[in-house]
Structure formats: C-alpha cells, structure tokens
Amino acid sequence: MNDERQRVFRDAHQDIETARGIPDTPQTRSPSYRLAFSDADFLCRDELRPVRLQLELLKPEMLMTEAGITSTVVLFGGARIPEPAKRDTARTETLADLSHFYDVARDFARILTERSLAEGKGENVIVTGGGPGVMEAGNRGAADAGGQSIGLNIVLPHEQAPNPYVTPELAFNFHYFAIRKMHFLMRAAAIAVFPGGFGTLDELFESLTLIQTGRMRRVPFLLFGRDFWERIIDWSALADAGTISDDDLDLFRFVDTAEEAIAIMDDWHLPRTKRDGVPGR
C-alpha cells in the first residue's frame, strides 16, 4: 500500500504541510485546531498513554522487520564497566577487575556477528541497551565484524547518547521500560548476562521468570563470570529454601569466555548429559 498509485486518500504528511500554510487567525492558532496526530501536547496527555505504549511497541518492531532481523542475541551488563585500556577510570577496584569482561563481551558479539553475516539470514543480531560499558562492548564487537547491531536506549534523568557503535538505523529510544523489555526478548535466540547493577539484575530475573513460568520459550541463558554471580547471589539457598525448584537452577549456565558461551549455545538443544558446560548449581 506504499505505492502512490494505490493510495486512495491524501497522505498524512501532505496534510501536515498544507496545515502549515493556512491563514494565521485566532482559530488556526488555537491548540484545538492542530491535527491530532501531529499535536505533541495532545499526544503527551495522560489519557493518551495507551496510544504511546502502542507506538513504542510498533515503531521498533516495524523497523526491525523492515531491516530483516529475524532473531537476536541479547547482551545485558553493567554500564560502569570500563574497557581494559581505561580501567584506571573505574570508581572501584572491583569494577577495574571486571573490565576484562568488556573484551569478553566484544569477542562474543564479534564471533556471533561473523557467523550471522556468513549465514546471511538476519539471525542472531546483537542487541544491547545501547549505552556504555558492556553494552558498548557488544555493539562494538558487532561493528568489528562489519555487521549491524541494535541499541535500545531509554530516557533517564542523566540522559546519555547511544554509544557510537550502534547501527544508526537500529538505534531506538524509549520512554516505557516495559515496552523496551519486550523488545529485548521478542526476538531473543539467546540471552547473555554480564556483571552489572540494579538494571542488569532486573533484566536477569525478569527474563528468568518469563522462562521459568513458561511465558517465554527456553533459550540459551548465559551468566558470564561465575565468581561474580556466585558471590552476589546464593542460588543454592533459593532452591534449599524451596522458593525455586532444583530444576530452575538448570535454566542458566555459568561461563567465563566467549568461546565457552558459544559452545554451550551450539549444544543447547542436545540432551542435558551431552551438553558442554555445567548446570547452574
């Protein structure tokens, strides 16, 4: 229906331009006279929240479909983790020590993107939150391979620009956390979680919950950095308390290198006894 020969009604863009050239009168200056779909004040009213939610769902979905992206590999991780060359800028010694995961994330994204380009099907495209730290490393690795990657930014009080490695045509910005989270997982073929803070933990547990409850199909779920994750979360205590089942500890795998992670992804659908890697517990 994008063919002009098939268009029955005037294009909305045409009417926006026409409305700009109308006589300047008290009536035409009134906010009530603005075209509803080009009236930012109207669209930002509380009553229009359902419409804004729908728009945030539709815009990235349509553009990713048009870009031919069929599946993604999600990278979650801390924005404060620096690349090793800048480890002296880390605010704590622990963050400095975690800086090697920047290179791990970069290698992981590069290898997967090289594979994706070789297959030429728009599969396993890297998607990150579009910010600095581990997110930057993921987008940078995809760029190293000469491929595209997605960045899902969100407006925050301390607004940040997307990192320079996100494919410009696939750089998105969100107002609603919930819709952003949907776009992280709607095409997810695998989820990789690197050390991080509250945001990373939120994304980790929400994704695990969706898989645990059967709301999302099971995909390779990789926690990079066993030492970090076992230090901050007592996974076995959750199972011992009965708040999760023992089987839930098998929903994810600990890994420490890009190569180990990719080997587990490759064997994910084999019987458990034939998988490389160890279960969560």
N, C-alpha and C positions, 0 to 999 in steps of 0.2 A: 504493500500500500504506500510505499515511499515514492513510487513513480508518479510524477506530476500528472501524467495522462489519466491516471486512475483516481485522482483526487476530485471529490465532488464539492466539498466545502472549502472556503478560504482557509489558508494556513494560519495558525495562531500567531506565528511570527509576523505575518503581514498585517494582522490587526493591531499588534503592538506598535509597529512602525506607523500605521495610519493614525492611531490614537495620539501619537506624539505630535502630529502636525495639525491637530484640531484647534479652533479658535480658543484663545485664553479668556475664559469667562468665569464668574463665580461658580457656575455649575460644573464646568470642566475641571476647576481646581479642587473641587470637593473630593475627599477620600472615597466617598460612596460611588463616584463615577469611574474609579480605576477598574480596569479589567481584573477580575478576581484572581486569575492565575498569575498575574504579574504584579500583584499588590503584596509586597513583603510584609507590611504591617498586618494585613489581614491574615496571611499565611502563618504568622507567628502568634496569633491569638491562641489562648488555651484550648478553645473549642476545636481548633484545627489540629490538635496533637495527633489524632488518628490518621489524618492525611499526611502529616510529616513523617510519621512512622512508616507509612506505606511508601512514601517517596524514598526514604533511606533504604528500604528493602529493595525497591525496584531499580534505582539508578545503578548501583554496583552490579547487581545481578544482570541487568541488560548489557552493560559494558563488558563484563567478563564473558558473557555468552558471545557477544559480537567479536571478542578477541580470540575466541576458540578455545577457552580454558575449560577443560573437562574435569580435571582433578587437581588438588593442591596438596602440598606438604606444609603443615603449619609449624612455624617456629615461634615459641613463646620463650621469653627470657628477660633478664634484667636490663633496664635502660642505663644503669650506672656502671656496668662492667666495661672497662676501657679495653682498647686493643693493647696487646703487649708492649708496643712501642711507646705507649702513653701511660703505662702502669703507674708512673710516679704521680699522675694526676688523681689517682684513686683516693677517696676520702678515708679509707681504712686499709689496713694491711690485708685483711681478708679479701676485699674487692681486688686488690692488686694481685693476690694469689689466684683469684678466679679469672684473671684476664686471659689465661690461655684458652678458656672456653670461647673467646672471641674467634680465635683461629680455628677451633674445632667446628664452630657453627659455620664459619666461612667455607671450610673444606667440605663440610656436609652439604651445604647448599650448592657449591660448585659441582660436586660429583653428581648430585641428583639432576642438576640443570643440564649437565653434559649428556646424561642419559636421556633426559626429556627431549633435547634437541635432536639426538640421534634417532629417536623414535618418531619425532615429528607429529605428535598427536595432541599436543597441548595438555599432556598429563604431568602430574607431579610438579606443578609450578609452585615455586616458593612463595609463601605468604607470611608476612610479619606484621607487627603493629606499626611499622613504618618509621619508628623513632630511632634513637641512638643505641649504643651498647650491642647486645646480642642481636637485636632487630637489624641494626645496621649491618652487622656481620653477615646475616642471612641474605639480605638484598645484595650485599657486596659480592658474596660468593656466586650468586646467580649472574651478576654483571661480569665477573671474572670469566665465566664460561660463555659469555656473549649472549645470554638469554634474558628473558623478561622475568620480572617478579612483581609481586603485589605488595602494597603498603596500605594498611588500614589505620590511619591516624584518627584521633578523637580530639575534640576541642577541650582543652584543660585551662585552668586559670594561669598556669605558667606555659602558655602556648609555645609549641615547638614546631618548626617546619619539618616536613618529611626529610629523611636522610637522602643524600644525593644519589643513592644507588637504586632507589625505587624507579621502576619504569614509569615515566611521567603519565602515560595514558592509563596506568593502573594504580595511580595514587588517589586514594579516596579519603574523605574526611567525614566524621560522624559527630552527631550531637547525642545520639542514644547509644549507651553502652550495650543494651540488649540486642539491638539490630547489628551492631558491629560484631558481637559474639556470634550471632547467627551466620554472618558472612565468613567468619573464621572457619566454621565447621561444615557449612553446607556442601562443600566440595572436597572435604578432607579425606585423603587416602592414607595419611599418617600424621601423627602429632608428636613433635619433638619439644621437650621442655628442658630448658637450661636453667641454671641457678638464677633466682630473682627474688623480688619482694612481694608486697601485697598483691599487685596486679597479676604477677606470674602465678602466685598461689591461687588466686581467684580463678584464673583461666584453667589451671591444672585440675582443681577439684570440680569445677563445673563440667569440664569435659569428661572426667572420670565418672561423674554422677550420671551424665547422659548415657554413657556406655553401660555402666552398672545396671541402670534401670531399664535398659533395652530401648530407650528413646533414640539411640543412635547406634548404628552398626559398629561392631568391634573392628578397630583398625590398629595397626602397629602404634604402640604408645611408648615412647622412649624418654626416660629420665636421664639426662646427661649429668654425670657427677655423683656416683654412688655415695661418696663420703659426705658431700654437701647434703643430699636428701635424707640420708640416714641420721645425720646429726640434727637436723631441724624438725624431722617428723618421725615419730616412733610408730612405724607402720605395723609392726607386730603387736604393739599394745592395742591398736584398734581392733585387730582380729581377736586377741585374747579377751578383750572386754566384751566381745560379741556385737559390737556396733557395726562391724562389717564381717563378711564371711571369709574363711580362709581362701576360697576361690577368688575373691576380689583382689587378693594380692598377686594374682596371675594376670591381671588386666594390663600390667605395665612391665617393662624391663629396664634395668639399670644398664647404662652404657657409659663409656668414657672417651671413645674415639669415633670419628666419622665412619671409619671402615667397619667397626663393630656394629654400629647402628644400622648401616646399610645391609650387612649380612643378616641381621635379625629381620629387617623388613623383607628381604628376599625369601626368607624361610617362614614368614609369619603364618602362612596357611598350611604348613606341614603339621602333622601330628605333634603334639607337645613333646613327646620323647625324642623327636628328631630335630627339634629347634636348637639353634645355637643360642647362647646366652642363658642367663639364669632367671628363674621367676622372681617376682618382687620380694618374696620372703626368703 
